[in-house]
Structures are given as C-alpha cells and as structure tokens.
Amino acid sequence: MLDHWPRTTSKYLKREGRRFCSKETLLKRLPITTWLPKYDLECLEGDIVAGCAVGLTLIPQSMAYAAVAGLTPNYGLYSAFMGCLVYVIMGTCKEISIGPTAINALMTYEYSRSGGPEYAVLLCFLNGLIILAAAMCNLGFLINFISRPVICAFTSAAAITIASTQIKGLFGLSFKSNGILDTYVKIFQNIGDTRWQDLTLGLSTIVVLLLMKRLKDMKAAKVRAGDTLGTRMWKKVVFLVSIGRNAIVVIIGLVTAYLLDDHQPFIITGEVVPGLPAVRLPQFTAVVNGTTLSFGDILEDIGSGVAIIPILSILGTVAIANAFCGGKTLDAKQEMYALGFCNLLGSFVQSMPVTGSFSRTAVNATSGVKTTAGGIITSVLVMLALAFLTSHFKFIPKASLSAVIMCAVLFMVEYEMVAPIWRARRLDQLPLWVTFLACLFWKVEYGILVGVAVDLALLLYSSAIPKINVSTIKKEDGVKAAYVLVEPCTGLFFPSVDYVRAAVNKAGISTAEGSLTVVLDCCHLTGLDFTAVKGIEGLCSDFQKRQQPLILANASPNIKKSLACLDPHIKITSTPEELHSLLRCVSQMDAVTTLSNNCAMVHSNSVVCAMVHSNTAETCSGEEFDMINPLLQVTTSAAKPSVCDQPA
C-alpha cells in the first residue's frame, strides 16, 4: 500500500494542476474577463467618480494608519495602491476597497514594532502566502468558528484601543506606552505638557469631520426627480465634500501649518520619503539593535502574528463582501485568492498587510461605482500623491491625522449589538464580554483567541449536554399510560453518549417505573459515530437487565445504517402503524406474563433481549409475539409517535 502512495499522490497533483490551469478555472479566477467586454461610458463615469472619492479618503487614512502601525506615512501610501490594482483583476465585489485598515495597522504594530518596516513588509508577504494556501486547501470554513459576538467584541475593543493611542497626538504629547491602561496613566502623568495649539486643532478637526459626515445624509442634500440642473450640481458638490472630508481637513491643516512655519505652532509629521517605492523582494533578514536576524529568528519574533493577521484579513474582507454582494452568491474562495495576491504583490512595493475597509467600501458604494475598475482611479491618485506631493506632506499636523483616525474608528464600536445579543441568546453575552475585556486589557490578538475558545467550549457543552424532552403518552382512555417518549433535541455523538444513556435510563426507571415501554425518538439524530452505536448497545443491555421494552422510532437512513452494525437482523419498521403493532405486541406479552407465572420468565426474556434475532413475519400477531423481540426496533416514519393515533 505504501508503495503505491507516491504514484497516487503524483496522479492527484497532476490532475489538480491540470484542473487549476484549465481555461474554465482561469476565467473563473480572473473575474475581469466577465465584466470587461461589457464595459461602457456609463461604467467609466461611475468608476471615475467613485475612484476619486475613495482616493480622497484613502490618502489621508493610509498615512494615519501608518502612524498606528508605528511606520512613517510613506509606508501607508505604499500600502494603498497595489491592493486596489490587483483587486481590479481578481475581485468579485465591485464595492470593496483593499488597503490599510485600523485593525490591520494595530496588529502590524503589535508584531513588527521590534523590527520596524522590514518586519511589516515581511508580514505582508507571509500574509499573502498563508491566505493563498488557505484558499487552495479550502480552509476558509475555519472563519465560521468565529461567532458574531466575538467579532463584535474584538472590533469594538480594537477601535477603543486605536482611539486611545491617538489621544497623545491630539494633546500634542510624546511618550511610549504599553497597553491601554498604561496609555491613560501616562496621559494623566503628562497632562501638564499639553500643547493647546494641537488640542484646539485636533478637537476642531473632529467636530468638522462629524458635521461633514452628516451632510450627505441630510434630506436637503439628496437629489430628487424635480430638481433643476443647478440644484443637482450643488447637491453633488455637497455629496463630494462629505465623502472627501478626510482629505479636506488634512489639506486645511497642512496649509495652516505651512503658512505658520516660521513659528510652527503644531507638531508636524516631518520629512516623508518622496517618490514611488522600489519594486523588490521583501527582506528575509533584518538588523535589530545591531544584531542580524535570520528568517527563522524573525518568524520566532513575530510568533502568532503569522496566523492571526491572515485570519483577521480574511474575516474582514469576506464579511464586507457578504454585506455588499447585493444578494448574489459570494465566492469566498475567490475573495481569498484576490486578497492573497493583493498582499503578496503588495509586499514587493513595501506594503504592510492590507484587507478590505468597511468605511471606504461604503464610500465606494454610495458614490455609484459600477465595476472594480474604480480601483484603478484610486491607485492612480495615490501614485500621483507619492510622485509629486510627498514633499508637502511633512507639514501635515499630527493632531489632524489623530483626529482622522479617531473619527474613523469611532463608529466601529458596536455598542448597539449588546441588546439584540441579549434578546437572542443570553449565553452569547459570555464570549462577547470575555473577548472585549481580554482584547482591551490584555492583548487584542490574544483576546480573539480567548473568545473563540469560549465559543468552542459553549458549543462542546451544548453537544455534550443536549436538551432531552421526556413525556408520557396516554392510551385512548386517557388514563393509563401507553409508553414513555424520550426525545433528544440534537445529534448523538461521542461527547453526549453517556449523558443521553443516563437520561433514557432515568426516564425508564422513574417515569416508566421500570416496566412501561420506552420509545426513543430519533427524528433529531442526524448521525451516529461508533461510540454512540456502542452507547446504544449498552443502553439496550441496561433495559435487558431490567426486563423493560425499548423501541427506537423515527430513524433516518443514516441512523439505520449505523444501527445495522449492532446486529444485521435488526427489524426495521417504516410506518406509525407498525410502531403501534409493536406496542400492542409488548402489551400482549405483559398480559400473558400476568396470567401465567410459569410463562413469565420465558416471555419476559424474549422481550428484554438486546437485539432482534428473528426473521419471522413483518408484523407481530398474538400467536407470534413469543418469536419476535420488540426491544430494539427502528421506524423511519416522518411523524413522531406522539402525534400519531394513540395505540389501542
């Protein structure tokens, strides 16, 4: 068998390689081939407007997020154009804008602060490789194990952490801190050194940004059918001012600082490396504190960031694509391919890790983008800024950038989700608050892992301790009990076997008083593993020792197949009538046992036998009841025994 393994693997790889390189697959992996032949002037107009709007938002945001990542502003701009270009070719959701984001910037800072830009660029390269590998191996489903409460808590805690790190820039302070608590402690320790000029500019910028954000939502700014041409043009200008607010306030701050440069009142960004980045491979070695680190040393230093950043990148992009796909089926695997190449190729132009941005995607959507070609316009604007404007970026006040970041992350705090989560399932508050507090006061990357661990623990607990309903079904006279119905509400797999076995035994002893027939309803059981099958065998043994009948009802074909391994002669009934026939059979046995003590042991033993060993008639007649054991019977009826006609 081992001798054939290399040959089998070789055939598999060749087959997969041919399939991956086929024309059909290539066209599927290059969505541009679908919309490009249909491209027209209407699409061009919409893409130009949307591309400019996103570009005006992206340029100041990327420089601000570079500061969050502990990098100079030029690295933010390097990260802003390659992702947009690659997504034009490989992206499936026209609204998505790929680039630096607040959370990715925070994660980049956590894992690259000891190594600087070299670590950040290498993180981008590894991020792309891991996302591509995950797409090829169909591992995107792992993202489903991160629940909505955990995502909500992580995003909110990250937003508060990012905003807290920008307070020092808003106050004109300069210090290093470790964690949110240390940040606030040092803010209060240095509050006396606050620069009123920076604080005034920062607070004014925040107020202006919030007011400008509201402009596009005002009724007076929305275009109506009866508006004149002049009114329409005015409303479009108001709309562009609203979505380009970040660029406007940064330009105002830049001009103010430039005019007052002789007696500079603000702390400014400083020199920014001019020009476009050189195209080159990421550096796989780095010099830190005079020591040259190998690739292995860097990986050891980065640690869990190699896995955390790809997970967050995939999560962000797929979540945004789902929100904006307009009801269409999302190809999550293709989105992972696109994001992987955005990071991989971005690392060649010294980009930090990138992913989809919700705020810029919303700008893209409201601006009327028609195709992913809007990313070309955005990329061109960023490259023009790098080529011709970087010499002026040194005058951008840090307070303005801090205000831009704080306004961007302010609306990421999802406080409104707490009440719906409480109403839907109170137990979900546990992973929500555990994740939030761990992210806020421990580390963001560890907090999300703790949240996932709590979620999995709750999932395993519900699997190991399923809800079980026990009810007594009366006879037609409404007085005497016909049988006891036991209904497990979830599947029966190895974690829950002992619990279900104990519950059924308890129902048989207490509710059924050790003698009444017990019917185990299998309608909610989706499958059985080997441990569960052995557990049912043990359950049968328990009932045999008590000489008490047990019937399994409403089993699916998969359940029947699993139970067949107990004994190939298990009798399977398929209708409620056959189930009732078995119940009548058991009733007749009890009657004979009552009439004749001499026959009691014989008939009782036949009833409590663990399995059916008889190939007799399909139904049980009065004369044949001593030949068939109804203890372990299976019915596949869609109707539950409790809703069928009551047995006679």
C-alpha positions as CSV (number, residue, x, y, z in Angstrom):
1,M,0.0,0.0,0.0
2,L,2.8,2.4,0.9
3,D,4.5,1.6,-2.4
4,H,1.5,3.0,-4.3
5,W,1.3,6.2,-2.2
6,P,3.9,8.3,-4.2
7,R,2.3,7.3,-7.5
8,T,-1.2,8.1,-6.2
9,T,-0.1,11.4,-4.9
10,S,1.6,12.3,-8.2
11,K,-1.5,11.5,-10.1
12,Y,-3.6,13.6,-7.7
13,L,-1.2,16.6,-8.0
14,K,-1.2,16.3,-11.8
15,R,-5.0,16.1,-12.0
16,E,-5.4,19.1,-9.7
17,G,-2.7,21.0,-11.6
18,R,-4.5,20.4,-15.0
19,R,-7.8,21.5,-13.4
20,F,-6.3,24.6,-11.9
21,C,-4.7,25.6,-15.2
22,S,-7.7,24.9,-17.3
23,K,-9.3,27.7,-19.3
24,E,-12.5,27.4,-17.3
25,T,-10.7,27.8,-14.0
26,L,-8.5,30.7,-15.2
27,L,-11.6,32.6,-16.4
28,K,-13.2,31.9,-13.0
29,R,-10.2,33.2,-11.1
30,L,-10.0,36.3,-13.3
31,P,-13.4,38.0,-12.9
32,I,-12.2,40.9,-15.1
33,T,-12.8,38.7,-18.1
34,T,-16.6,38.7,-17.2
35,W,-17.3,42.5,-17.0
36,L,-14.6,44.0,-19.2
37,P,-16.2,43.0,-22.6
38,K,-19.4,44.8,-21.4
39,Y,-17.7,48.0,-20.2
40,D,-19.1,51.3,-21.5
41,L,-19.1,55.0,-20.9
42,E,-21.7,54.8,-18.2
43,C,-19.5,52.4,-16.2
44,L,-16.5,54.7,-16.8
45,E,-18.3,57.7,-15.4
46,G,-19.4,55.9,-12.3
47,D,-16.0,54.4,-11.7
48,I,-14.2,57.7,-12.1
49,V,-16.4,59.5,-9.6
50,A,-16.2,56.6,-7.1
51,G,-12.4,56.1,-7.6
52,C,-11.8,59.8,-6.9
53,A,-14.0,59.7,-3.8
54,V,-12.2,56.6,-2.4
55,G,-8.8,58.1,-3.3
56,L,-9.5,61.3,-1.3
57,T,-10.5,59.1,1.6
58,L,-7.7,56.6,1.3
59,I,-4.7,59.0,1.0
60,P,-5.1,60.7,4.5
61,Q,-6.3,57.4,6.1
62,S,-3.3,55.4,4.8
63,M,-0.9,58.0,6.2
64,A,-2.7,57.9,9.5
65,Y,-2.8,54.1,9.7
66,A,0.9,54.0,9.0
67,A,1.3,56.0,12.3
68,V,-0.9,53.4,14.1
69,A,1.4,50.7,12.7
70,G,4.5,52.6,14.0
71,L,5.7,53.4,10.5
72,T,6.3,56.6,8.6
73,P,3.5,58.0,6.4
74,N,5.1,56.8,3.1
75,Y,4.6,53.2,4.0
76,G,0.9,53.8,4.4
77,L,0.8,55.2,0.9
78,Y,2.9,52.3,-0.4
79,S,0.2,50.0,1.0
80,A,-2.6,51.9,-0.7
81,F,-2.3,51.3,-4.4
82,M,-1.2,47.8,-5.2
83,G,-4.1,46.1,-3.5
84,C,-6.6,48.3,-5.4
85,L,-4.9,47.3,-8.7
86,V,-4.8,43.6,-8.1
87,Y,-8.4,43.6,-6.9
88,V,-9.5,45.1,-10.2
89,I,-8.4,41.9,-11.9
90,M,-9.3,39.3,-9.3
91,G,-12.0,40.8,-7.2
92,T,-15.7,39.8,-7.4
93,C,-17.4,42.5,-5.3
94,K,-17.1,45.9,-7.1
95,E,-17.6,47.9,-3.9
96,I,-14.7,46.6,-1.9
97,S,-11.7,48.8,-1.4
98,I,-8.5,47.0,-0.4
99,G,-5.8,48.8,1.6
100,P,-4.5,49.5,5.1
101,T,-7.1,49.4,7.9
102,A,-7.2,50.4,11.5
103,I,-7.2,46.8,12.9
104,N,-4.5,45.5,10.5
105,A,-2.4,48.6,11.4
106,L,-2.8,47.8,15.1
107,M,-1.9,44.2,14.5
108,T,1.1,45.2,12.4
109,Y,2.3,47.4,15.2
110,E,1.9,44.6,17.8
111,Y,4.1,42.2,15.7
112,S,6.5,44.5,13.9
113,R,7.4,47.2,16.4
114,S,10.6,45.5,17.3
115,G,11.8,45.2,13.7
116,G,10.3,48.2,12.0
117,P,9.4,48.4,8.3
118,E,11.3,45.2,7.4
119,Y,9.0,43.2,9.7
120,A,5.9,44.9,8.4
121,V,6.7,44.2,4.8
122,L,7.6,40.6,5.6
123,L,4.3,40.2,7.5
124,C,2.5,41.4,4.3
125,F,4.4,38.8,2.2
126,L,3.6,36.0,4.7
127,N,0.0,37.2,5.0
128,G,-0.4,36.8,1.2
129,L,1.2,33.3,1.2
130,I,-0.9,32.0,4.0
131,I,-4.1,33.3,2.6
132,L,-3.4,31.8,-0.8
133,A,-2.5,28.4,0.9
134,A,-5.8,28.6,2.9
135,A,-7.7,29.2,-0.4
136,M,-6.0,26.3,-2.2
137,C,-6.7,24.0,0.8
138,N,-10.4,25.2,1.1
139,L,-9.7,26.3,4.7
140,G,-12.0,29.3,4.6
141,F,-14.6,27.4,6.6
142,L,-12.4,27.9,9.7
143,I,-13.6,31.5,9.8
144,N,-17.1,30.3,10.6
145,F,-15.8,29.2,14.0
146,I,-15.5,32.9,15.0
147,S,-19.0,33.9,16.0
148,R,-20.7,37.3,15.6
149,P,-20.5,38.3,19.3
150,V,-16.7,37.6,19.3
151,I,-16.2,39.6,16.1
152,C,-18.3,42.5,17.5
153,A,-16.3,42.5,20.8
154,F,-13.0,42.3,19.0
155,T,-13.8,45.1,16.7
156,S,-15.1,47.4,19.5
157,A,-12.1,46.7,21.7
158,A,-9.7,47.3,18.8
159,A,-11.4,50.6,18.0
160,I,-11.2,51.8,21.6
161,T,-7.5,50.8,21.7
162,I,-6.7,52.6,18.5
163,A,-8.6,55.7,19.5
164,S,-6.8,55.7,22.9
165,T,-3.4,55.5,21.2
166,Q,-4.2,58.7,19.3
167,I,-5.1,60.8,22.3
168,K,-1.5,61.7,22.9
169,G,-1.2,63.1,19.3
170,L,-4.4,65.0,19.9
171,F,-3.0,66.6,23.0
172,G,0.4,67.2,21.5
173,L,2.1,64.8,23.9
174,S,5.0,62.4,23.2
175,F,5.6,59.2,25.2
176,K,5.7,55.4,24.8
177,S,3.2,53.2,26.4
178,N,2.4,49.5,26.6
179,G,-1.4,48.7,26.7
180,I,-4.4,50.9,27.1
181,L,-4.1,51.2,30.9
182,D,-0.5,52.4,30.6
183,T,-1.6,54.8,27.9
184,Y,-4.1,56.6,30.1
185,V,-1.8,56.5,33.1
186,K,0.9,58.4,31.1
187,I,-1.7,60.8,29.6
188,F,-2.6,61.9,33.1
189,Q,1.0,62.0,34.2
190,N,1.9,64.3,31.2
191,I,-1.4,66.2,31.1
192,G,0.5,69.4,32.1
193,D,2.6,69.3,28.9
194,T,-0.5,69.5,26.7
195,R,0.0,71.8,23.7
196,W,-3.1,73.9,23.4
197,Q,-2.5,74.6,19.7
198,D,-2.5,70.9,18.8
199,L,-5.5,70.2,21.1
200,T,-7.5,73.1,19.6
201,L,-6.7,71.9,16.0
202,G,-7.5,68.3,16.8
203,L,-10.8,69.0,18.5
204,S,-11.9,71.4,15.8
205,T,-11.0,68.8,13.2
206,I,-13.1,66.1,14.9
207,V,-16.1,68.5,15.1
208,V,-15.8,69.4,11.4
209,L,-15.4,65.8,10.4
210,L,-18.5,64.7,12.3
211,L,-20.5,67.6,10.8
212,M,-19.3,66.9,7.3
213,K,-20.2,63.2,7.6
214,R,-23.8,64.2,8.3
215,L,-24.0,66.4,5.2
216,K,-24.7,63.5,2.7
217,D,-27.4,62.1,5.0
218,M,-29.4,65.4,5.1
219,K,-32.7,65.4,3.1
220,A,-31.7,68.7,1.5
221,A,-28.5,67.1,0.1
222,K,-30.3,64.2,-1.7
223,V,-31.1,64.5,-5.4
224,R,-34.8,64.4,-6.3
225,A,-36.6,63.9,-9.5
226,G,-37.9,67.5,-9.8
227,D,-34.5,69.2,-9.1
228,T,-33.1,71.7,-11.6
229,L,-29.7,71.1,-13.2
230,G,-28.1,73.8,-10.9
231,T,-29.6,72.2,-7.8
232,R,-28.4,68.8,-8.9
233,M,-24.9,70.0,-9.4
234,W,-24.9,71.8,-6.0
235,K,-26.1,68.6,-4.2
236,K,-23.4,66.6,-6.0
237,V,-20.8,69.1,-4.7
238,V,-22.2,68.7,-1.1
239,F,-22.0,64.9,-1.5
240,L,-18.4,65.0,-2.7
241,V,-17.4,67.4,0.1
242,S,-19.0,64.9,2.6
243,I,-17.2,61.8,1.3
244,G,-13.9,63.7,0.8
245,R,-14.0,65.2,4.3
246,N,-10.8,63.5,5.4
247,A,-8.7,64.9,2.6
248,I,-10.3,68.4,3.1
249,V,-9.4,68.6,6.8
250,V,-5.9,67.3,6.3
251,I,-5.3,69.8,3.5
252,I,-6.6,72.6,5.7
253,G,-4.3,71.5,8.5
254,L,-1.4,71.2,6.1
255,V,-1.9,74.7,4.6
256,T,-2.3,76.2,8.1
257,A,0.9,74.6,9.3
258,Y,2.7,75.7,6.1
259,L,1.7,79.3,6.5
260,L,2.8,79.4,10.1
261,D,6.0,77.5,9.5
262,D,8.2,80.4,10.7
263,H,6.8,80.0,14.2
264,Q,5.4,76.5,13.9
265,P,2.6,76.0,16.5
266,F,1.9,72.4,15.7
267,I,3.8,69.1,15.9
268,I,4.0,68.1,12.3
269,T,4.6,64.8,10.5
270,G,8.1,65.7,9.3
271,E,10.0,64.6,6.3
272,V,8.4,61.9,4.1
273,V,10.4,59.8,1.7
274,P,9.5,61.2,-1.8
275,G,8.7,59.2,-4.9
276,L,7.3,55.8,-5.7
277,P,8.6,52.7,-3.9
278,A,11.2,50.4,-5.5
279,V,9.9,47.1,-6.7
280,R,11.9,44.4,-4.9
281,L,11.5,41.2,-2.8
282,P,10.9,41.6,0.9
283,Q,14.0,41.3,3.1
284,F,14.2,37.9,4.8
285,T,16.8,39.1,7.3
286,A,16.8,42.2,9.5
287,V,19.2,44.1,11.7
288,V,17.7,44.9,15.1
289,N,19.8,46.7,17.7
290,G,23.0,45.9,15.8
291,T,22.2,42.1,15.6
292,T,21.4,40.5,12.2
293,L,18.4,38.2,12.5
294,S,17.8,35.3,10.2
295,F,14.4,34.4,8.7
296,G,13.9,31.9,11.4
297,D,14.7,34.4,14.1
298,I,12.2,36.9,12.6
299,L,9.5,34.2,12.5
300,E,10.1,33.4,16.1
301,D,9.9,37.1,16.9
302,I,6.7,37.6,15.0
303,G,5.1,34.5,16.6
304,S,1.4,34.1,16.4
305,G,1.1,37.1,14.1
306,V,1.8,34.8,11.2
307,A,-1.6,33.2,11.8
308,I,-3.6,36.0,13.5
309,I,-3.2,38.6,10.7
310,P,-4.3,36.3,7.9
311,I,-7.4,35.2,9.9
312,L,-8.4,38.8,10.5
313,S,-7.7,39.8,6.9
314,I,-9.9,37.0,5.5
315,L,-12.6,37.7,8.1
316,G,-12.7,41.4,7.3
317,T,-12.8,41.0,3.5
318,V,-15.3,38.1,3.4
319,A,-17.6,39.9,5.9
320,I,-17.6,43.1,3.9
321,A,-18.1,41.2,0.6
322,N,-21.1,39.4,2.1
323,A,-22.6,42.8,3.2
324,F,-22.2,44.4,-0.2
325,C,-22.8,41.5,-2.6
326,G,-26.4,42.5,-3.2
327,G,-27.9,39.2,-2.6
328,K,-25.7,37.4,-5.1
329,T,-23.8,34.2,-4.2
330,L,-20.4,35.1,-2.9
331,D,-17.4,33.1,-4.0
332,A,-15.4,33.3,-0.7
333,K,-12.6,31.2,-2.2
334,Q,-12.1,33.7,-5.0
335,E,-12.1,36.6,-2.5
336,M,-9.3,34.8,-0.6
337,Y,-7.3,34.3,-3.8
338,A,-7.7,38.0,-4.6
339,L,-6.7,39.1,-1.0
340,G,-3.8,36.7,-1.0
341,F,-2.4,38.2,-4.2
342,C,-3.1,41.8,-3.0
343,N,-0.8,41.1,0.0
344,L,1.8,39.0,-1.9
345,L,2.3,41.5,-4.7
346,G,2.0,44.4,-2.3
347,S,5.0,43.2,-0.3
348,F,7.1,43.8,-3.5
349,V,6.3,47.5,-3.2
350,Q,7.0,47.7,0.6
351,S,3.3,47.4,1.7
352,M,2.2,46.5,5.2
353,P,-0.7,43.9,5.5
354,V,-3.9,45.0,3.8
355,T,-7.5,43.9,3.7
356,G,-11.0,45.3,2.9
357,S,-12.0,48.5,4.5
358,F,-15.7,48.9,5.5
359,S,-15.6,52.7,5.6
360,R,-14.0,53.1,2.1
361,T,-16.2,50.3,0.8
362,A,-19.3,52.3,1.9
363,V,-17.9,55.4,0.2
364,N,-17.4,53.4,-3.0
365,A,-21.0,52.1,-2.9
366,T,-22.6,55.4,-2.2
367,S,-20.5,57.0,-4.9
368,G,-22.1,54.8,-7.5
369,V,-19.2,52.5,-8.5
370,K,-20.0,50.3,-11.5
371,T,-17.1,47.8,-11.6
372,T,-13.9,47.1,-9.7
373,A,-12.1,49.4,-12.3
374,G,-12.8,52.2,-9.8
375,G,-9.7,50.8,-8.0
376,I,-7.5,52.0,-11.0
377,I,-8.5,55.6,-10.4
378,T,-7.9,55.3,-6.7
379,S,-4.4,53.8,-7.3
380,V,-3.5,56.5,-9.8
381,L,-4.4,59.2,-7.3
382,V,-2.2,57.5,-4.6
383,M,0.7,57.2,-7.0
384,L,0.4,60.8,-8.1
385,A,0.4,61.8,-4.5
386,L,3.6,59.8,-3.9
387,A,5.3,61.2,-7.0
388,F,4.5,64.9,-6.6
389,L,3.1,65.7,-3.2
390,T,5.2,63.9,-0.6
391,S,7.5,66.9,-0.1
392,H,4.5,68.8,1.2
393,F,3.2,66.0,3.4
394,K,5.8,66.9,6.1
395,F,3.6,69.9,7.1
396,I,0.6,67.7,8.0
397,P,-0.1,68.2,11.7
398,K,-0.1,65.0,13.8
399,A,-3.2,66.3,15.5
400,S,-5.1,66.3,12.2
401,L,-4.1,62.7,11.5
402,S,-5.1,61.7,15.0
403,A,-8.5,63.3,14.5
404,V,-9.0,61.4,11.2
405,I,-8.2,58.1,12.9
406,M,-10.4,58.7,15.9
407,C,-13.4,59.7,13.7
408,A,-12.7,56.6,11.5
409,V,-12.8,54.1,14.4
410,L,-15.4,55.9,16.4
411,F,-18.2,54.2,14.5
412,M,-16.5,50.7,14.8
413,V,-17.7,50.5,18.4
414,E,-20.8,48.3,18.1
415,Y,-22.5,49.1,21.4
416,E,-25.9,48.7,19.7
417,M,-25.3,45.0,19.4
418,V,-25.4,44.3,23.1
419,A,-29.2,44.4,23.4
420,P,-30.0,42.2,20.4
421,I,-27.5,39.6,21.5
422,W,-29.1,39.6,25.0
423,R,-32.6,39.2,23.5
424,A,-31.5,36.4,21.0
425,R,-29.4,34.3,23.4
426,R,-28.2,35.5,26.8
427,L,-25.4,33.0,26.9
428,D,-23.7,34.8,24.0
429,Q,-23.0,37.6,26.4
430,L,-20.3,35.4,27.9
431,P,-18.0,35.3,24.8
432,L,-18.9,38.9,24.0
433,W,-17.7,40.3,27.2
434,V,-14.8,37.9,27.7
435,T,-13.5,38.8,24.3
436,F,-14.0,42.5,24.8
437,L,-12.2,42.6,28.2
438,A,-9.4,40.4,27.1
439,C,-8.8,42.4,23.9
440,L,-9.0,45.7,25.9
441,F,-6.9,44.9,28.9
442,W,-4.7,42.0,27.8
443,K,-3.7,41.9,24.1
444,V,-6.0,42.2,21.1
445,E,-4.6,39.2,19.3
446,Y,-5.0,37.0,22.5
447,G,-8.4,38.4,23.2
448,I,-9.9,37.0,20.0
449,L,-8.3,33.6,20.7
450,V,-9.9,33.6,24.1
451,G,-13.2,34.5,22.6
452,V,-13.0,31.6,20.1
453,A,-12.0,29.2,22.9
454,V,-15.1,30.3,25.0
455,D,-17.3,29.9,21.9
456,L,-16.0,26.4,21.2
457,A,-16.4,25.4,24.9
458,L,-20.1,26.5,24.8
459,L,-20.5,24.6,21.5
460,L,-19.0,21.5,23.0
461,Y,-21.0,21.8,26.2
462,S,-24.3,22.0,24.2
463,S,-23.1,19.0,22.3
464,A,-22.2,17.0,25.4
465,I,-25.3,18.0,27.4
466,P,-28.2,18.1,24.9
467,K,-31.7,19.0,25.8
468,I,-33.9,15.9,26.2
469,N,-37.7,16.0,26.4
470,V,-39.5,13.2,28.3
471,S,-43.3,12.8,28.1
472,T,-45.8,10.1,28.9
473,I,-48.2,9.2,26.1
474,K,-51.6,8.0,27.3
475,K,-53.9,5.3,25.9
476,E,-57.2,6.1,24.2
477,D,-58.9,6.1,27.6
478,G,-56.7,9.0,28.7
479,V,-56.0,7.3,32.0
480,K,-53.5,4.5,31.5
481,A,-50.0,5.3,30.1
482,A,-49.2,3.7,26.7
483,Y,-45.5,4.4,26.7
484,V,-42.9,7.0,27.7
485,L,-41.5,9.1,24.8
486,V,-37.9,10.3,25.1
487,E,-36.8,13.0,22.5
488,P,-33.1,14.1,22.3
489,C,-33.1,17.5,20.6
490,T,-29.7,17.2,19.0
491,G,-27.5,14.6,17.3
492,L,-26.0,11.7,19.3
493,F,-22.2,11.7,19.1
494,F,-19.5,10.6,21.4
495,P,-19.5,13.6,23.8
496,S,-23.2,13.2,24.6
497,V,-23.4,9.4,24.7
498,D,-23.1,8.9,28.5
499,Y,-25.5,11.8,29.2
500,V,-28.2,10.5,26.8
501,R,-27.8,7.0,28.1
502,A,-28.2,8.2,31.7
503,A,-31.2,10.3,30.7
504,V,-33.0,7.4,28.9
505,N,-32.3,5.1,31.8
506,K,-33.6,7.7,34.3
507,A,-36.8,8.0,32.2
508,G,-37.1,4.2,32.1
509,I,-36.8,3.9,35.8
510,S,-38.6,6.9,37.2
511,T,-41.2,8.0,34.5
512,A,-41.8,4.5,33.1
513,E,-41.4,2.9,36.6
514,G,-39.1,0.2,35.3
515,S,-41.8,-1.6,33.4
516,L,-43.6,0.6,30.8
517,T,-42.3,0.7,27.2
518,V,-39.8,3.5,26.4
519,V,-39.8,4.9,22.9
520,L,-36.6,6.8,22.0
521,D,-37.4,9.3,19.2
522,C,-34.5,9.5,16.7
523,C,-36.0,12.2,14.5
524,H,-33.4,14.8,15.6
525,L,-30.5,12.5,15.3
526,T,-28.5,13.4,12.2
527,G,-25.9,10.7,12.6
528,L,-24.2,8.2,14.9
529,D,-20.5,7.6,15.4
530,F,-19.1,4.3,16.7
531,T,-19.1,5.5,20.3
532,A,-22.7,6.4,20.0
533,V,-23.6,3.0,18.5
534,K,-21.8,1.2,21.3
535,G,-23.6,3.5,23.8
536,I,-27.0,2.4,22.3
537,E,-25.8,-1.2,22.7
538,G,-25.1,-0.5,26.3
539,L,-28.5,1.1,26.7
540,C,-30.1,-2.0,25.3
541,S,-28.2,-4.0,27.8
542,D,-29.4,-1.8,30.6
543,F,-33.0,-2.3,29.6
544,Q,-32.4,-6.0,29.2
545,K,-31.3,-6.3,32.8
546,R,-34.5,-4.6,33.9
547,Q,-36.6,-6.7,31.5
548,Q,-38.1,-3.5,30.1
549,P,-39.0,-2.9,26.4
550,L,-37.2,-0.2,24.4
551,I,-38.1,1.0,20.9
552,L,-36.2,3.4,18.6
553,A,-38.5,5.4,16.4
554,N,-38.3,7.9,13.5
555,A,-34.7,6.9,12.5
556,S,-33.2,8.3,9.3
557,P,-31.5,6.1,6.7
558,N,-28.1,7.1,8.2
559,I,-29.2,6.1,11.7
560,K,-30.5,2.7,10.4
561,K,-27.2,2.1,8.6
562,S,-25.3,2.9,11.8
563,L,-27.5,0.7,13.9
564,A,-27.1,-2.2,11.5
565,C,-23.6,-2.8,12.8
566,L,-25.2,-3.9,16.1
567,D,-26.8,-6.8,14.5
568,P,-27.7,-7.4,10.8
569,H,-31.1,-8.9,11.8
570,I,-32.5,-5.7,13.5
571,K,-36.1,-5.4,12.4
572,I,-36.9,-2.0,10.8
573,T,-40.5,-0.7,10.6
574,S,-41.4,2.2,8.5
575,T,-44.9,3.4,9.5
576,P,-46.6,4.5,12.7
577,E,-49.0,1.5,12.3
578,E,-46.0,-0.9,12.6
579,L,-44.8,1.0,15.6
580,H,-48.2,0.6,17.2
581,S,-48.2,-3.0,16.2
582,L,-45.0,-3.4,18.2
583,L,-46.6,-1.6,21.2
584,R,-49.6,-3.9,21.0
585,C,-47.2,-6.9,20.9
586,V,-45.5,-5.7,24.1
587,S,-48.9,-5.2,25.7
588,Q,-49.9,-8.8,24.8
589,M,-46.6,-10.0,26.3
590,D,-47.4,-8.2,29.5
591,A,-50.9,-9.7,29.6
592,V,-49.6,-13.3,29.2
593,T,-47.0,-12.6,31.9
594,T,-49.7,-11.5,34.3
595,L,-51.9,-14.6,33.5
596,S,-49.2,-17.2,33.9
597,N,-46.3,-17.0,36.2
598,N,-44.8,-20.1,34.6
599,C,-44.7,-18.3,31.2
600,A,-43.5,-15.1,32.7
601,M,-39.8,-15.8,32.6
602,V,-39.9,-17.1,29.1
603,H,-41.9,-14.2,27.6
604,S,-40.0,-11.6,29.6
605,N,-36.7,-12.8,28.4
606,S,-37.9,-12.6,24.8
607,V,-39.0,-9.0,25.4
608,V,-35.8,-7.8,27.0
609,C,-33.3,-9.4,24.7
610,A,-30.9,-6.7,23.5
611,M,-31.4,-7.2,19.7
612,V,-33.8,-8.9,17.3
613,H,-32.6,-12.3,16.3
614,S,-35.7,-13.4,14.3
615,N,-36.5,-13.3,10.6
616,T,-40.2,-14.0,11.2
617,A,-43.3,-12.2,9.8
618,E,-43.2,-8.4,9.3
619,T,-45.9,-7.8,11.9
620,C,-46.5,-9.2,15.3
621,S,-49.6,-11.3,15.8
622,G,-50.9,-12.7,19.0
623,E,-49.6,-16.2,18.2
624,E,-46.1,-14.9,17.1
625,F,-45.3,-12.5,19.9
626,D,-43.1,-15.0,21.6
627,M,-40.9,-15.3,18.5
628,I,-40.1,-11.6,18.0
629,N,-38.2,-9.3,20.3
630,P,-39.6,-5.7,20.1
631,L,-36.9,-4.4,22.4
632,L,-34.8,-2.7,19.7
633,Q,-37.0,-1.7,16.8
634,V,-36.4,1.2,14.3
635,T,-39.1,3.1,12.5
636,T,-38.4,5.7,9.7
637,S,-41.8,7.4,9.8
638,A,-41.7,11.2,9.4
639,A,-44.3,11.6,12.0
640,K,-43.4,11.3,15.7
641,P,-45.1,8.6,17.8
642,S,-46.6,11.3,19.9
643,V,-48.6,12.8,17.0
644,C,-49.8,9.5,15.6
645,D,-53.1,7.9,16.5
646,Q,-52.8,6.6,20.1
647,P,-52.1,2.9,20.3
648,A,-55.0,0.7,21.3
